Amino acid sequence: MLVSAIIFGLLGSFHCIGMCGPIAFMLPVDRHNSVKSFFQIISYHLGRLFTYSLIGLLFGFLGKGFYFFGFQQQLSIIVGVLMILTIIFPTILQKLSVSKKISTVILKIKNSLGKELKKKGNDTFFTIGFLNGFLPCGLVYMAVFGAITTSNAFTGSLYMFLFGVGTIPLMTAFVYLGNFTKGSFRKNIQKVIPVMVVFIGALFIVRGLGLGIPYISPAAIVEVAADSISTCH
C-alpha cells in the first residue's frame, strides 16, 4: 500500500498548490544563482518531508496499537470507507469542527511562515518547509488515513515521507515557473483526483477483508495467528 502514498502525492500536488503554491512561489530563493536556489528549494522540501515523517510516525504508532489488538483489518475497511465518503460527500471535511486551540496553533504557524518568508538565512527554507507541512490540507488527511493503517511507527513515517516525495516534482516546477497548471489540463487532473481517492479507498477495503490475495488482500491477521499457534509444538 506504500505505492498509494506516492500516488496521493503526485496527484494531490495539483490540489495542494492551491494552498501551498503561493508559499512555494514566494520562497526567497536566489534567482540569480541557479545552484544556490536549487539547494534552497531542496532544503524547503526536506523541511516538508521532515514534518510529514513526524506526522506519519505519530499515526503509525497509533496504528501499531490497532495492529497489536487485532483491529488492523477493521481499521483498513473503516479508512477505505471514510476515503470514499469524503469524495461522495465533500462537505464532510469542511463540517468537521476544529477546536479553538488548534485554530490558534494554525494561526501561529501561518504568522511564523509570513515572518520566515521575509528572511534569507541558510535555515530559512528548511523552517518554511517544516511549518508548511503542518498546514491543513484535505490530501494530507487522506495520506494520514493511509499512515494509520500501517502496522508500526516506521512504516507510518515512511508512508507520509513517500507522500511528500510525490509532491516534490510539481511543487518544484511551481517555484521555477509559477502557476503553469491553469486551463483544461488542471481541470482534467482535478477530475482524476477523486477517482484515484475512491480507487485507493476501495483497495483499503479489499485489503481489510482479508481475501488471501498476496500483496493486495492478505489473509486476516487472526487467521494467520491461529495457524501459527496450531503449527507450534
Beta strands, then each sheet from edge to edge (+ up, - down):
end
